Amino acid sequence: MAYLFLVVAFFCQLLNLTAAATLRVGIPASVVLPNPNALPASTHATLTSGTGTPVRAVLRKGNYFEFPEITTVGSHLLEIYSHEYVFAPYRIDLAPSSDSSSTVITGAWETYRGTKWEDRGVALVSAPTERLEMSVKVLGKKNFYQEREGFNPLSLLKNPMILMGAVALAFTFGMPKLMENMDPEMKAEYEDMQKKSPVAGLTQAMQGGGPASSAGGFDLASYLAGSGKTTSTGSDRGSEGIRERKR
């Protein structure tokens, strides 16, 4: 009986010598991920250190990952891989225990890509512990495809050509109504201005009315040349040229 007691004590001491830290990572429900049970079986987590090989943990029933007996001391990077969601990475630090017979988790922090490894945030571990249970944060959902936008009639108003056509149509149908309600004197003045305008003469010339309009005295050739002078001005220049030749 005493011999059996010594054998059991020896094995218990051996187990204490080989004990190491354990990390358990859970995925809670959140706004981004309301139902963690919908995660595929391919979702997994890795614990990578600078000295040892990466340790992989599969997703277990209950939506958690477990890394038992982590013997590698130093800093580790905890990452979770999923086809549909993005999880925040974490820094996990391990160190030998006080009796140097096992390892303990001395710190855990949420880290960010692109920042220095020495930059730490709020610590998730208040004191060294041999077993740490923590929850990870879901940053967002992956979107590999861009949804096609549907037809919006209001988007036509953003087209400059549509706006110009609408303004021209409103001017075409609205101007006669304005002319009917216009004062007779103002209406006569407006019609006189329309006859004398270069645009009216240009329109008449394009319609076959000749290069010049007798009503407005507009010379199309002079207007296109940039002189802006009427026919009478051109005749005055011709008479001045004849006088200079006689001299």
Contacts in CASP RR format, 6 or more apart in sequence:
PFRMAT RR
TARGET T0000
AUTHOR 0000-0000-0000
METHOD contacts of the structure
MODEL  1
MAYLFLVVAFFCQLLNLTAAATLRVGIPASVVLPNPNALPASTHATLTSG
TGTPVRAVLRKGNYFEFPEITTVGSHLLEIYSHEYVFAPYRIDLAPSSDS
SSTVITGAWETYRGTKWEDRGVALVSAPTERLEMSVKVLGKKNFYQEREG
FNPLSLLKNPMILMGAVALAFTFGMPKLMENMDPEMKAEYEDMQKKSPVA
GLTQAMQGGGPASSAGGFDLASYLAGSGKTTSTGSDRGSEGIRERKR
16 101 0 8 1.000
16 102 0 8 1.000
17 101 0 8 1.000
17 102 0 8 1.000
18 69 0 8 1.000
18 102 0 8 1.000
19 69 0 8 1.000
19 101 0 8 1.000
19 102 0 8 1.000
19 130 0 8 1.000
20 68 0 8 1.000
20 69 0 8 1.000
20 70 0 8 1.000
20 71 0 8 1.000
20 102 0 8 1.000
20 103 0 8 1.000
20 130 0 8 1.000
21 69 0 8 1.000
21 70 0 8 1.000
21 94 0 8 1.000
21 102 0 8 1.000
21 103 0 8 1.000
21 104 0 8 1.000
21 105 0 8 1.000
21 129 0 8 1.000
21 130 0 8 1.000
21 131 0 8 1.000
21 132 0 8 1.000
22 66 0 8 1.000
22 67 0 8 1.000
22 68 0 8 1.000
22 69 0 8 1.000
22 70 0 8 1.000
22 130 0 8 1.000
22 131 0 8 1.000
22 132 0 8 1.000
23 47 0 8 1.000
23 66 0 8 1.000
23 67 0 8 1.000
23 70 0 8 1.000
23 78 0 8 1.000
23 92 0 8 1.000
23 105 0 8 1.000
23 131 0 8 1.000
23 132 0 8 1.000
23 134 0 8 1.000
24 64 0 8 1.000
24 65 0 8 1.000
24 66 0 8 1.000
24 67 0 8 1.000
24 131 0 8 1.000
24 132 0 8 1.000
24 133 0 8 1.000
24 134 0 8 1.000
25 45 0 8 1.000
25 57 0 8 1.000
25 64 0 8 1.000
25 65 0 8 1.000
25 66 0 8 1.000
25 67 0 8 1.000
25 78 0 8 1.000
25 80 0 8 1.000
25 134 0 8 1.000
25 135 0 8 1.000
25 136 0 8 1.000
26 63 0 8 1.000
26 64 0 8 1.000
26 65 0 8 1.000
26 133 0 8 1.000
26 134 0 8 1.000
26 135 0 8 1.000
26 136 0 8 1.000
27 33 0 8 1.000
27 36 0 8 1.000
27 39 0 8 1.000
27 63 0 8 1.000
27 64 0 8 1.000
27 80 0 8 1.000
27 87 0 8 1.000
27 135 0 8 1.000
27 136 0 8 1.000
27 138 0 8 1.000
28 36 0 8 1.000
28 63 0 8 1.000
28 135 0 8 1.000
29 35 0 8 1.000
29 36 0 8 1.000
30 137 0 8 1.000
30 138 0 8 1.000
32 85 0 8 1.000
32 138 0 8 1.000
32 139 0 8 1.000
32 140 0 8 1.000
32 141 0 8 1.000
33 39 0 8 1.000
33 85 0 8 1.000
33 138 0 8 1.000
33 141 0 8 1.000
36 63 0 8 1.000
37 62 0 8 1.000
37 63 0 8 1.000
39 59 0 8 1.000
39 63 0 8 1.000
39 82 0 8 1.000
39 84 0 8 1.000
39 85 0 8 1.000
40 82 0 8 1.000
40 83 0 8 1.000
40 84 0 8 1.000
41 58 0 8 1.000
41 59 0 8 1.000
42 82 0 8 1.000
42 83 0 8 1.000
43 59 0 8 1.000
43 80 0 8 1.000
43 81 0 8 1.000
43 82 0 8 1.000
43 83 0 8 1.000
44 56 0 8 1.000
44 57 0 8 1.000
44 58 0 8 1.000
44 59 0 8 1.000
44 65 0 8 1.000
44 80 0 8 1.000
44 81 0 8 1.000
45 56 0 8 1.000
45 57 0 8 1.000
45 59 0 8 1.000
45 65 0 8 1.000
45 67 0 8 1.000
45 78 0 8 1.000
45 79 0 8 1.000
45 80 0 8 1.000
45 81 0 8 1.000
46 54 0 8 1.000
46 55 0 8 1.000
46 56 0 8 1.000
46 57 0 8 1.000
46 78 0 8 1.000
46 79 0 8 1.000
46 81 0 8 1.000
47 54 0 8 1.000
47 55 0 8 1.000
47 57 0 8 1.000
47 67 0 8 1.000
47 70 0 8 1.000
47 76 0 8 1.000
47 77 0 8 1.000
47 78 0 8 1.000
47 92 0 8 1.000
48 54 0 8 1.000
48 55 0 8 1.000
48 76 0 8 1.000
48 77 0 8 1.000
48 79 0 8 1.000
49 72 0 8 1.000
49 74 0 8 1.000
49 75 0 8 1.000
49 76 0 8 1.000
49 77 0 8 1.000
50 74 0 8 1.000
50 75 0 8 1.000
51 72 0 8 1.000
51 74 0 8 1.000
52 72 0 8 1.000
55 67 0 8 1.000
55 70 0 8 1.000
57 65 0 8 1.000
57 66 0 8 1.000
57 67 0 8 1.000
58 65 0 8 1.000
59 65 0 8 1.000
60 66 0 8 1.000
65 80 0 8 1.000
70 76 0 8 1.000
70 94 0 8 1.000
70 103 0 8 1.000
70 105 0 8 1.000
71 103 0 8 1.000
72 94 0 8 1.000
72 103 0 8 1.000
73 94 0 8 1.000
73 95 0 8 1.000
73 96 0 8 1.000
73 103 0 8 1.000
74 93 0 8 1.000
74 94 0 8 1.000
74 95 0 8 1.000
75 91 0 8 1.000
75 92 0 8 1.000
75 93 0 8 1.000
75 117 0 8 1.000
76 91 0 8 1.000
76 92 0 8 1.000
76 93 0 8 1.000
76 94 0 8 1.000
77 89 0 8 1.000
77 90 0 8 1.000
77 91 0 8 1.000
77 92 0 8 1.000
77 111 0 8 1.000
78 89 0 8 1.000
78 90 0 8 1.000
78 91 0 8 1.000
78 92 0 8 1.000
78 136 0 8 1.000
79 87 0 8 1.000
79 89 0 8 1.000
80 87 0 8 1.000
80 136 0 8 1.000
83 142 0 8 1.000
84 141 0 8 1.000
84 142 0 8 1.000
85 138 0 8 1.000
85 139 0 8 1.000
85 140 0 8 1.000
85 141 0 8 1.000
85 142 0 8 1.000
86 138 0 8 1.000
86 139 0 8 1.000
86 140 0 8 1.000
86 141 0 8 1.000
86 142 0 8 1.000
87 136 0 8 1.000
87 137 0 8 1.000
87 138 0 8 1.000
87 139 0 8 1.000
88 110 0 8 1.000
88 111 0 8 1.000
88 136 0 8 1.000
88 137 0 8 1.000
88 138 0 8 1.000
88 139 0 8 1.000
89 110 0 8 1.000
89 111 0 8 1.000
89 112 0 8 1.000
89 113 0 8 1.000
90 108 0 8 1.000
90 109 0 8 1.000
90 110 0 8 1.000
90 111 0 8 1.000
90 124 0 8 1.000
90 134 0 8 1.000
90 136 0 8 1.000
91 107 0 8 1.000
91 108 0 8 1.000
91 109 0 8 1.000
91 110 0 8 1.000
91 111 0 8 1.000
91 117 0 8 1.000
91 120 0 8 1.000
92 105 0 8 1.000
92 107 0 8 1.000
92 108 0 8 1.000
92 132 0 8 1.000
93 105 0 8 1.000
93 106 0 8 1.000
93 107 0 8 1.000
93 108 0 8 1.000
94 103 0 8 1.000
94 104 0 8 1.000
94 105 0 8 1.000
94 106 0 8 1.000
95 103 0 8 1.000
95 104 0 8 1.000
95 106 0 8 1.000
95 128 0 8 1.000
96 102 0 8 1.000
96 103 0 8 1.000
96 104 0 8 1.000
97 103 0 8 1.000
97 104 0 8 1.000
97 128 0 8 1.000
97 130 0 8 1.000
102 130 0 8 1.000
103 130 0 8 1.000
104 128 0 8 1.000
104 129 0 8 1.000
104 130 0 8 1.000
105 125 0 8 1.000
105 128 0 8 1.000
105 129 0 8 1.000
105 130 0 8 1.000
105 131 0 8 1.000
105 132 0 8 1.000
106 125 0 8 1.000
106 128 0 8 1.000
107 123 0 8 1.000
107 124 0 8 1.000
107 125 0 8 1.000
107 128 0 8 1.000
108 123 0 8 1.000
108 124 0 8 1.000
108 125 0 8 1.000
108 132 0 8 1.000
108 134 0 8 1.000
109 120 0 8 1.000
109 121 0 8 1.000
109 122 0 8 1.000
109 123 0 8 1.000
109 124 0 8 1.000
110 121 0 8 1.000
110 122 0 8 1.000
110 124 0 8 1.000
110 137 0 8 1.000
111 117 0 8 1.000
111 120 0 8 1.000
124 132 0 8 1.000
124 134 0 8 1.000
125 132 0 8 1.000
156 162 0 8 1.000
157 163 0 8 1.000
179 187 0 8 1.000
179 190 0 8 1.000
182 190 0 8 1.000
194 200 0 8 1.000
195 213 0 8 1.000
195 215 0 8 1.000
195 216 0 8 1.000
196 216 0 8 1.000
196 218 0 8 1.000
198 218 0 8 1.000
198 223 0 8 1.000
198 228 0 8 1.000
200 213 0 8 1.000
200 218 0 8 1.000
201 213 0 8 1.000
201 216 0 8 1.000
201 218 0 8 1.000
201 220 0 8 1.000
202 218 0 8 1.000
202 220 0 8 1.000
202 223 0 8 1.000
204 210 0 8 1.000
204 213 0 8 1.000
205 211 0 8 1.000
205 212 0 8 1.000
205 213 0 8 1.000
205 220 0 8 1.000
210 220 0 8 1.000
211 219 0 8 1.000
211 220 0 8 1.000
211 221 0 8 1.000
212 218 0 8 1.000
212 219 0 8 1.000
212 220 0 8 1.000
212 231 0 8 1.000
217 230 0 8 1.000
217 231 0 8 1.000
217 232 0 8 1.000
218 230 0 8 1.000
219 228 0 8 1.000
219 229 0 8 1.000
219 230 0 8 1.000
219 231 0 8 1.000
219 234 0 8 1.000
222 228 0 8 1.000
222 229 0 8 1.000
222 230 0 8 1.000
222 231 0 8 1.000
222 234 0 8 1.000
END
